[in-house]
Amino acid sequence: MAEVDPIVIGITALYFLAVIAIGYYSRARMKSATDYYVAGRQIGAVVNGLALESTYLSPASMLGLPAFIFILGYPFFWPMAAIIAGMPLATLLTATALRKYAPTSFADYYADRYNDQRLRWLIGIITMFAAVLYITLSIVGMALFLLAILKVPYWIGVVIGTVIVMLYIVWGGMIATSWNAAFQAVVMTVAAVIAAIAIIAKLGGLGGFWDAVAANNPKFWNTPADAPDVPHLLTGTWIALIGWFFVWHFGFATMPYTVVRFFTVMDMKTARRSIFWCTLAAGIFYVSLQIIGAGSKVMMETYHPLVTEGVVESKAVAVLKYYATTFGVGKVTDYAMIAAVEALKNPVILGILAAGGLAIAMSTAAGWVMVVNVLATRDWGEILLKSRMAKENPILLARIVSVIFLLIGMFISFNPPALVLDLSGWAFVAIIASLGPGLILGLWWKRATRAAMWTTAVVMFFLHLYAWLKAKYVLGHHSFFFLNDVLFGNPKAFITPHQVWAIPVGFILFIIVSLLTKPPEEEVVKKYCEDLTKEV
């Protein structure tokens, strides 16, 4: 079973040749630090929209979404629609206003709006924490797809994946990242669509697909209304589904790796149009992933070569356990989507899927590394520390920063602390709860103050960090509310996926502190609040 297929390798090799060609062309166009950081602000709507899709949706989507549908059942379909619904929201809340402002770094707006350059330290620390988690899950994703392609031990895939991304980012900066991310969006979307159609066809069409999934897992299509016969505890209450929906619906407008993409476009109109293309492509991609996730269990248990050749018993868990023991995969549930496509026994489809998986992993890792590059090199090195190297040779320093963060992500990837979607949620809420209120309310509320920005960022970052760690390592799952045992006497009484309670708490804290502290200067409010949101 564990054989390398030359067709799969050949398709993947073609993908890498295309990436290298784009990187070489991009390097020739890179003339300055501005080109490296924000692609010279010359990226068009289609390219930026597709780059937004591949950067934002990450391996947490391509691997994590099918894995969580495999675990949680059909109710997870509905909250995942929130990611698509949240994309147009970004146009209203942040995209157009921030492009009008035209910053270079994610920290620029905070430092200017709250008239405090020291905020660059705080914004950088919190963003870099999230970046490490996203870089880690991207490297994990690459390792799993390299396992599918080369059938090498997981740790070798981690090392190879890190080196590939390292060369890719160091090669061309944001120009290469933008154009390659757009190309990768096409590859990953086409791959998901082809795999979804193939699975539906294999199970006898849409009706056969529905029936096969229901026969394999009678609770799969149930919703919280069918309690107590729900697919899983975490989708057993409506508050859980609302929690999933809320956190992802809001995140697109405030996450650093999406916000900085608006800095690269030509103008405000291009920023708006980017969202259209992103939403269209991402919607197609997500529907396909939902189909793959729903069919993954029945595909593994009925058609996977390990089962049909008698290597393991006819259970999905046995298939995944085989990969865990044979190749040393840590969080093996993330391999569920790949295993479902392996069950098609079609090397062309597997090769396309593997190329798409590598594409999304490379795009997300590159997007986050570029975010921390600018924060560490320009904000910390040049602006705050007045470093001569940062001023005279910023691209070299940015490349050194890239290597450091990728190496950190590589070492964590050998034994990741959670599934890729869990890692994504951890980083997601850390950013949204601590930095999200200051960005959204800073743009749209004149009364937002510097004290509120500092208080909310510090308190919510450490509170969320504590809550996630206690929920996972003490209560048994990251989704459990850390005060459940105090408030309800039962740690599983109130399900809040990805600690979603932290988001409204962060906004409430920001508003209260703003109202209790000195109002901001009028000229600052006019320049960074009123003028930016006018005619948006």
N, C-alpha and C positions, 0 to 999 in steps of 0.2 A: 504493500500500500504506500509506504513512505518513499515513493520514487519521484525523482525530478523529471518533469515533463518538458521536453525541448520547446514545445509550442508556447507554454506558459512563460518560459524564460525569454523566448524570442519576442513576444509581445511586450514584455516588461523592458527588454533591451531597447526596443523602438521608442518606448516612452522616455527612457533616460537620454537617448540621443536627441530627442526633441527638446528636453529640458536643457541639456548642455548647449544646444544651438541657440536657444533663446537667451541663456545666460551669457554666451559669448557676444551675441549681438547687443545685449543690454550693456555689457561692460564697455563696449566701444562708444556708447552714448553717454557714459558717466563722466562728467567733466568737473564736478564740484561736490562739496559736502551736501548741498541742497539736493542735488541729484540722488545722492546716496540715501539721504534721510527721507525725502518726500517726493522722489522721482521728478524733481523740477516742476512740480504742480502742472504736469502736462498729460495726465491720464484721462482718457475719455470715459463716457458713461457706460458703454458696454463692457469694456475691459475692467473698469473699477467695480461695476456691479457683479461681474463674475468673480473677481478677486475677493470681493466682500463675501460672496457665498462660500468659496473654498476656504477662506481664512476663518470665518466665523463658525462654520458647521463642523469642522475638526473631526478627528477620529472619535471624539465623544459622540458625534452623531453617527458616523458611518459604522462604527463597531458598537458603540454604547447603546444607541437607539434600538437596533435589532436585539441586542443582548437583553435589554430591559423589557422589551415586549415579550421575548422568550421567557423571562422570569415573571413579569407582572401581568401579562395578558392584555386583552383588548382595551381595557380602560385607559391604558397608557397612550393609545392613539390620540385621544382627544386633547390632553394637555400638550402633546408634542406639536399640535397645530399652532400653539402659542408662539413658537419661534418664527413661523412664517407671518403670523398676525402682527408680531412686534416689529417687523421690518419697516412697514410704512410709518409706524409711530416714530421711528428715528428721524424721518424727514422733518416732522413737525417739531420734535423736542430738541434735536441737536444738530442734525446733518447740515441744514442750510445755514443756521446761525454760526456754526463753527467754521464753515468754509468762508463765510463773509469775514470772520475774524482772521482766518488764514494763519494759524500757528504752525510751528514745526514739531513741538513736543507735546505729549499728552498733558504734561504739567504746566504748560504755558498759560492756559486759561485760568487755572486755579491761582497761580502766582499773580496774575494781572487783576483778575476779578476781586480777589481778596487782598490785593495790595501788600503781598508778603512773599518775598522771594524764598524765604525759608521753607515754604510749603513744598518746594521742589524736593527737599529731602524726604518729607513724609509721603508725598505722592509716589516718589520713586520706590521707597521701601515696600509699600503696599502693592504696587503694581508688579514689582519684581517677585514678590511672593507668589502672586497669581501666575506670573510668567513661568516660574519654575514648574508649577503644577501642569500648565498647558504644554510646555516643552516636554515634560515627562510623558504625558499621555500621548503626545505625538510620536515620540520615540518608541513607546510601547506599541502603538499602532503600526509603525513601520516594521518593527520586529516581527509582529504577527503576520503581516503580509509577506515579509521575506521568508518566514517559515512556510507559508503556503507555496511560495515560488521555489525555494531552494531546498526545503526540508532540512534546514540546519538547526542546531540547538538554539533556543530562544536567546541566550546571552550573546551568541554570535550575531544574531539579527539586530540586537540592541547596538552593538558596536558598529556594524556596517551602516545601520540607519543613521547613527550619530555622525559618522564620517561623511555620508552623502549630504546630509543637511548642512554640515559645516562647510563643505566645499561650495555648495549651492548658494549659501548666504554670503560667504566671504567673496565669492566671485563677482556679484553684481549689485549688491545693495537693494534699495527699494525699487529701482527700475526693473531689475531681474525678478524681484519678488512679485511685482504687480503683473507683469506680462506672463510669468510662469503660473501665477495663481489663477489667472483667467484661463489659461490653457488647461490647468489642472481641474478647474471647475467643470469644463466641458467633459474631460475624461471621466471624472468621478460620477457625474450625472448620467452620462451615457452608460457607464458600467452598471450603475444601480438599476437603471431602467431595463437594460437587457437581462440582468439577473432576475428581476421581478417578473418580467414577462415569461422567462423560461420556467420559473417555478410554477406560475399559474398554469402554463401549458402542460407541465409535467403532471400536475394534479387534476387535469381534466377540465380546464377552464375556470371561470370565476365561481360557478356553482360547485364544481368539484373541489376547488380550493377551500371554499367555506365549509363544505361537508367534511373534508379530510381533516381540517384543523379541529372542527368540533368533535369528530370521532376520536381523535387523538387526545384531546383535552376538553371534556364536556363543559368545563367552567370558563374556557378561554374567552368566549364572547359575552360573558356576564358583566354587568356594571354594578356599582354600589347599590342600585335599586334591587338587585337580586340577592342581597345579603340574607343569610350568612354564606351563601354559596358564591363567594367572590373568588376571582382567580388568585389573589394575593392580598396579604394584610395591607400593604402600602397602596393598594388601589381599592381598598375596602370601604372607604368613606369619601363622600363628596368633597370634604375639606382637603383631603389629600390631592384630589384631582385639581381643585381650584388652586392649591398651593403650587403644584407643578406648572399649571398654566400661567400663574401670576409671575413666577420668578423668571421664566424664559420669555414671556411676553415683553417684559420691561427691559431685559438685559441688553438687547441689541443696541439701544440708544445710548448706552453708557459704558460699554466694555472698551478698554483701550485699543484692542486690536481691530475693532470696527471703527471707532471714532477717528483714529489716525488715518484710516483710508480716505476719509473726506478731506484730509489735508493735501492729498495728492492730485485731486481733480482740478480741471481748468477753471471752473467757476461754480456759482451757486446752482445754476440750472443743471449743470452736469451732476452735481451732488444729488439733486432730486431724481434725475433720470436713472442714476446708479441704483437707487432703491427699487425701481420698477424691474430692472433686469435681474437684480439679486433675488427679489421675491418670486419672480417667474421661475427662474432656474432652481431655486431652493425648494419651491413647492413641488416641482416634478421630482426632485431628488428625495424629498421626505416621503412622499406617497410611495415611492419605490422601496425605500428602506422599511416602511411599515409593513409592506407586503412580505418582504424577505424575513423580517422578524416574526411575523405571524406564522409563516410556513417553516421556520427553521427547525422546530422540534419534530414535526412529522417528516420533513425531508431527511433529517439525520437518522431517525429511527426506521425509516422505510427504505431509503435508497443509498445511504452513505456506503462507500466501498468497504469501510471497516466492518459494517454490519453484514452486507451482502456476501463478503468473503469470509465471514465467520471469525474475524479477528476479535471482535467484542460482541457482547450481547446487544439485543435490540433496544437500547435505551440511550437517549441523548447524553445523559450524564456519563455513560460508559465511553461514548465517542470522545467527549471532551476530556475525560480522565486519561484516556490514552495519550492525548497530546500533552497533557500536564506531566505525565510520568516519562514519556519517551523523549520529549524535547525541552522539558524543564520550564514550561510556561507557568508563570505565577498566577495571574488572575485569568484562568482559562475560559471563563464564561464569555469573555470578550471575543473569543474565537468562534462563537456560535454562528455568526453570520457567514464567516468564511466556510465553516463546515457545512452549512446549508447549501452553499453554492458548489462545494466539492461533491455533494451528493448528486448533482446534475451529471457528473462524469463527463463534462465537456471542457477540455483544456482551453479552448478559445474563450469561452465565457469566464473561466477562472482567471485566465491571463488578463483579460480586460478588467475584471474586478480587482485583481492585484495591482494593476497599474493605477486604477482609480483610487484604491486605498493608499498607495504610496503617494499619490498626488495630494490627497487631502491632508495626510500627515505632514508632508513637506511644506505645504502651504501654511498650515497652522503654526508649525514650529518657526518658519521663516517670519511670519507676521509678528509673533511675540518677540522673537529675538530682535527684530528691527525696532520694536517699541522700547525694549530695555537698552538697546544701543544708543538711542537718542537721549534717554534719561541719564544714563551713566556717562556718556561722552560729552554731550552738549550741556545738559542741565547741571550735573554734578561737577564734571571736569572743567568745562570752559566757564560757565556762569558763576558757580558757587566757589569752586576751588581756584579759579583763575590759572588753571594748568597750562603751561606753555605747549605741552604735547597735544592737549585737547584742542588748542587754538591753531597750532601750526600743522598738525598731522591728524585731524579728526577721524579720517577713514581708517587709518592703521589702528588707532585706539578702539574704534567701533568694532573692528574685526577681532581684536583681542577680547573684548567684552563678549562677542558672539561665542568664541571658543570656550570661554569660562562658563557661561550659562549652559551651553550644550553639554559640557562635561558634567556639570552638576546634574542636569536632567538625565544623562546617561547612567550615572551611578544610582540614582533613585529608581530608574527603570528596571534595573536588575531584579528588584523586589518591590514593586509599587505598593503603596499603602492601601490602595482601593482600586475598584474597577474604573475604567476610563471615564465613564459618565459620572461616577462619584467624585473623581478628582476634578472634573469640570465643574460640578456643582459647588464644590468646596471653594474653588477659585472664584467662581461666578458670584456667589453671595458675598464673599469677602470684599470684592470690588463694589458691587451694587449697594450694599448696606453702608459701607464706610465712605466711598467716594461718590456714589451716585447722587445722593441728596445735594451735595455741594455743586455738582455740575448742572443738574436739572433746575434746582431752585436758584442757583446763581444766575442762570440765563433768564428765568421767568419770574423771579420774585425780587423786587427791589430791596426788601428788608433783610435778605440773606447776609450774614455777617462773618467776619474772619474768625471770631471766637467759636461760632457754630461749626465752621469748617474744621478747625482743629479738634474740637471736642468730639464731633461725630466720627471723624476719621479714626481717631485714636481709640475711643471707647468701643465703637462697633467692630473695628478690626480685631481687637483682642477678645471682645465678648464672643464674637462669632468663632474665632479660633478655639477658644475654650469650649464653647458649646459643641462644636463639631467633634473635637477630640473626646470629650466626655461621652457624647452620644454614641460614638463608634466603639470606644474602648472600655466604657463602663456599662452603658445601657445596652450595647450589643448591636446597634445600627446607627449610621450617621443621620438617619431621618427622624429619630426620636427627639422630642423636645427635652432640653436638659433640665427643665423645671417640672416635668411631668410627675416625677416621684414626690415632689413637694406639694404641687397643686392638687393632684388627683390621687396620690398614693399608689400610682401605677405607671411605670415608665413607658408603657405602650398604650396609654389611654388616648393620646392626642397626637395624631401623625402629622408632622410638618415637613414634607420633603425638602431636602437640601437646606434645612434650617431656615425656611422661607420667612418665618416670623421676624427675622432680623431686618428685613427690608422696610416694612412699615414702622418698626421701632426706630430705625435710623432716620427716617423722615420726620417722625414725631420729635425725636431728640433734637434734630437740626432746627426745626421750627421753634421749639421752646427756648433753646439757647439764643437763637436770633432775636426773639422778642424780649429777652431779658438783658441783652447786651447792647452796646452803643451801635447805632445805625452806621452803615458805610458812608463814605464820602460821596456827595452828589455827583461829582464829575466822573468818579469810577462807575457808579450805577448807570449813568447815561451812556458811557462809552462801552461798557461790557455787559450791559443788560438791555436797556431800552433800544439803543441803536442796532444791536445785533439781532434782536427779535422783531424789529420793525419790518413789516411786509414779508414775513416768513410764511 
